[in-house]
């Protein structure tokens, strides 16, 4: 294929890992081209946060990722709700942590208990800070949030004078969409109900049986027996001309389940070829252009990366 979109597939830090760095080192050693840092420190001290990684280690992580062409992202602390004044300092530290790592994006959850307009106003300072740092901000669906919540949120943001808004978008979490009561056991319906003005700029991928947020590796839950749902999901993000990271949100045993999921996703993407919008009438591929703000991060042309050799991922910013 001549010109096609890059989807950088990677994994994430994990509470269950032996050390903070174990999943990152695994990603580097196994040719993943994305990685996400998820501070998960509990009140009892278990887990980690950015304060556990000093400036020297942050610089080492940045150099290692750049050397391997790994696109980094940071998931804001699990307890950080932008609607809470107490979360402001935590979110600011997570943004600073992302900037130090050379990450491309910071991810936060959507909260609706005070209404969508209140949430939109609450994330304005976060959007400004992210824009100043050259970071994208993705807003993730939880099991409680619906497609309509995201349609309303991004319509609301479009009415505001937000300097960082061109760098804001949705993180589509497949497992959470499967648990949402409005689209229970039908994550494809969730995806299709998102309005065209909702830019998807980040992906979280894990499975469940519709009963709990179990974060099963792809192709080990329902897709182990019938993979048509994941196949169709890949086709739909391909049609959207998605570019960015797809994060496998688990640390399974054995970790090679991550490799198996990655390799199968890459095979599916390669089989699709360039998306329809990227083809000339004669069928030849052409450089991508005219994509809505939020769908591309920096450069207009990307490639899907084969398992080997691995090409460089889109740079941060």
C-alpha positions in Angstrom: 0.0 0.0 0.0 1.3 3.4 -1.0 -0.2 5.9 1.4 -2.4 4.9 4.3 -3.1 5.9 7.9 -0.9 5.1 10.8 -2.5 3.4 13.8 0.2 3.0 16.5 -0.6 -0.1 18.6 0.7 -0.4 22.1 0.1 -1.3 25.8 -0.1 0.4 29.1 1.4 0.5 32.6 -0.5 -1.8 35.0 -1.2 -2.0 38.7 -0.6 -5.8 38.5 2.9 -5.4 36.9 5.9 -6.3 39.0 7.4 -2.8 38.5 6.3 0.5 37.0 8.6 0.0 34.0 8.0 -3.6 33.3 5.2 -3.1 30.7 7.2 -0.3 29.0 10.3 -2.4 28.7 8.1 -5.2 27.3 6.7 -2.7 24.7 10.2 -1.7 23.6 11.5 -5.3 23.4 8.5 -6.5 21.4 8.2 -3.8 18.7 5.1 -2.0 19.9 4.9 1.5 18.6 2.7 3.2 21.3 2.7 3.1 25.0 0.5 4.8 27.7 1.4 5.8 31.2 -1.5 5.5 33.7 -0.8 6.8 37.2 -2.8 4.6 39.5 -1.6 5.3 43.1 -4.2 4.4 45.7 -4.8 6.2 49.0 -2.9 3.4 50.8 0.2 4.0 48.7 -0.1 1.1 46.3 0.5 1.8 42.6 2.5 4.8 41.3 2.2 8.4 40.1 4.4 10.8 38.3 6.3 11.7 41.5 7.8 8.2 41.5 9.7 9.0 38.2 12.3 11.6 38.7 13.6 14.0 36.0 16.5 11.7 35.0 14.2 8.7 34.6 11.7 10.8 32.7 14.4 11.9 30.3 15.6 8.3 29.9 12.0 7.1 29.1 11.7 9.9 26.5 15.0 9.0 24.8 14.1 5.3 24.8 10.7 6.0 23.2 12.1 8.3 20.6 14.9 5.8 19.7 12.3 3.1 19.1 9.7 5.3 17.5 7.2 4.7 20.3 4.3 7.2 20.5 3.6 8.0 24.2 0.4 9.1 25.9 -0.6 9.7 29.5 -3.9 8.6 31.1 -4.7 11.2 33.8 -5.0 9.7 37.3 -8.0 7.5 37.7 -9.5 9.7 40.5 -9.1 13.1 38.7 -12.5 14.5 37.9 -12.3 17.9 36.2 -15.5 18.9 37.9 -13.8 18.7 41.3 -11.7 21.7 42.4 -9.4 19.2 44.2 -8.5 17.6 40.8 -7.0 20.7 39.3 -3.5 20.2 40.8 -3.5 16.5 39.9 -4.4 17.1 36.3 -1.9 19.9 36.0 0.9 17.5 37.2 -0.2 14.8 34.8 0.1 17.3 31.9 3.5 18.3 33.1 4.5 14.6 33.3 3.3 14.1 29.7 5.3 17.1 28.5 8.4 15.8 30.2 8.0 12.4 28.5 7.5 13.9 25.1 4.0 12.4 25.0 1.5 13.3 22.2 -1.7 13.2 24.3 -3.3 13.2 27.7 -6.5 11.3 28.3 -9.2 12.2 30.9 -12.7 10.7 31.6 -16.0 12.3 30.9 -18.1 13.0 34.0 -21.8 14.1 33.7 -23.1 14.4 37.2 -23.2 18.2 36.9 -24.3 18.3 33.3 -22.4 18.6 30.0 -22.1 22.4 30.0 -20.5 22.3 33.4 -18.0 19.7 32.3 -17.1 21.7 29.2 -16.4 24.8 31.3 -14.4 22.7 33.8 -12.0 21.4 31.1 -11.3 24.8 29.6 -8.2 25.4 31.8 -7.0 21.9 31.0 -7.5 22.5 27.2 -5.5 25.8 27.5 -2.7 24.2 29.4 -2.6 21.2 27.0 -2.5 23.6 24.0 0.4 25.6 25.5 2.4 22.4 25.9 1.6 21.1 22.4 -0.5 18.2 23.7 -3.7 16.7 22.5 -6.5 16.2 25.1 -8.7 13.1 24.7 -11.9 12.7 26.6 -12.9 9.0 27.3 -16.2 7.4 27.5 -16.9 5.5 30.7 -19.6 2.8 31.1 -21.9 5.5 32.4 -21.5 7.9 29.5 -23.5 7.6 26.2 -22.9 8.6 22.6 -25.4 11.4 23.1 -23.2 12.8 26.0 -20.3 13.1 23.6 -22.4 14.6 20.8 -23.5 17.2 23.3 -20.1 17.8 24.7 -18.3 18.5 21.4 -21.2 20.6 20.2 -20.8 22.7 23.4 -17.1 23.0 23.0 -17.6 24.3 19.4 -19.6 27.2 20.8 -16.8 28.2 23.2 -13.7 30.3 22.5 -11.2 27.5 23.4 -7.6 28.0 22.2 -7.0 24.3 22.7 -10.1 23.0 21.0 -8.5 22.0 17.7 -6.4 19.6 19.8 -9.3 18.1 21.7 -11.2 14.9 20.8 -12.7 11.7 22.1 -11.0 8.6 23.3 -13.2 5.7 22.2 -13.0 2.9 24.8 -14.4 -0.2 23.2 -14.9 -2.1 26.5 -16.7 0.7 28.2 -19.0 1.2 25.1 -19.9 -2.5 25.5 -20.9 -1.9 29.1 -22.9 1.3 28.5 -26.6 0.5 29.3 -27.7 2.4 26.1 -25.5 0.1 23.9 -25.1 -2.9 26.1 -23.1 -5.7 24.3 -23.1 -3.5 21.2 -20.0 -1.3 21.0 -20.5 -0.9 17.3 -23.8 0.8 17.9 -22.1 3.2 20.3 -19.5 4.1 17.6 -22.1 4.6 14.9 -24.2 6.9 17.2 -21.3 9.4 17.5 -22.1 12.5 15.4 -19.7 13.5 12.7 -18.6 16.6 14.7 -17.1 14.2 17.4 -13.4 13.7 16.5 -11.9 10.4 17.7 -8.2 10.9 18.4 -7.4 8.0 20.8 -8.5 4.4 21.2 -8.6 2.0 24.2 -9.2 -1.6 23.4 -10.3 -4.4 25.7 -13.1 -6.9 25.8 -15.7 -8.0 28.4 -18.8 -10.2 28.4 -21.1 -7.2 29.2 -21.1 -8.1 33.0 -18.1 -6.1 34.3 -15.1 -4.0 33.3 -12.8 -7.0 33.1 -10.3 -5.6 30.5 -9.8 -8.9 28.7 -7.2 -8.8 25.9 -8.7 -8.6 22.4 -9.6 -12.0 20.9 -9.7 -13.7 24.3 -13.3 -12.7 25.3 -16.3 -13.0 23.0 -14.0 -12.4 20.0 -12.2 -15.7 20.8 -15.1 -17.6 19.4 -16.4 -15.0 16.9 -14.1 -12.2 15.9 -16.6 -10.5 13.5 -17.3 -7.6 16.0 -13.6 -6.7 16.3 -13.2 -7.1 12.5 -16.0 -4.7 11.9 -14.7 -2.2 14.5 -11.4 -2.1 12.7 -13.2 -1.5 9.4 -15.2 1.4 10.9 -12.2 3.2 12.3 -10.5 2.6 9.0 -13.5 4.3 7.2 -13.2 7.2 9.6 -9.5 7.5 8.5 -8.4 7.3 12.1 -4.8 8.0 12.9 -3.3 7.9 16.4 -2.7 5.3 19.1 -4.7 2.2 19.9 -3.9 1.1 23.5 -4.3 -2.4 24.7 -5.4 -1.7 28.3 -4.3 -4.8 30.1 -1.2 -6.6 31.4 -2.2 -10.3 30.8 -0.4 -13.5 31.7 1.3 -14.4 29.5 2.0 -10.9 28.1 2.4 -12.5 24.7 -1.4 -12.2 24.4 -0.6 -8.5 23.7 1.6 -9.5 20.8 -1.1 -11.8 19.4 -3.8 -9.0 19.6 -1.4 -6.5 18.0 -0.4 -8.8 15.2 -4.0 -9.7 14.3 -5.0 -6.0 14.3 -2.2 -5.2 12.0 -3.2 -8.1 9.7 -6.7 -6.7 9.5 -5.5 -3.2 8.7 -3.2 -4.4 6.0 -5.9 -6.4 4.4 -8.1 -3.3 4.2 -5.6 -1.2 2.3 -6.1 2.6 2.0 -9.5 3.9 3.1 -12.0 4.7 0.3 -11.6 8.5 0.7 -7.8 8.1 0.0 -8.3 6.6 -3.5 -8.3 8.3 -6.9 -11.1 7.3 -9.3 -8.6 5.0 -11.0 -8.0 3.2 -7.8 -4.6 4.5 -7.1 -3.8 5.8 -3.6 -3.2 9.5 -3.0 -1.9 11.5 -0.1 -4.5 12.2 2.6 -5.8 15.7 2.8 -8.9 17.6 3.9 -9.4 15.6 7.1 -11.4 17.3 9.9 -9.5 18.9 12.7 -8.8 16.4 15.4 -8.5 13.4 13.1 -4.8 13.9 12.3 -2.1 14.9 14.7 0.5 16.6 12.6 1.6 15.3 9.2 -0.8 14.6 6.3 0.6 11.2 5.2 0.8 8.1 7.4 1.5 4.4 7.0 0.1 1.4 8.8 3.0 -0.3 10.4 3.7 -4.0 9.7 4.8 -6.2 12.6 8.4 -6.2 11.2 10.2 -4.1 10.3 8.6 -1.4 12.4 8.5 2.1 11.0 8.5 5.3 13.1 5.2 6.4 14.6 3.8 9.9 14.2 5.8 12.3 16.4 4.3 14.0 19.4 2.6 17.4 18.8 
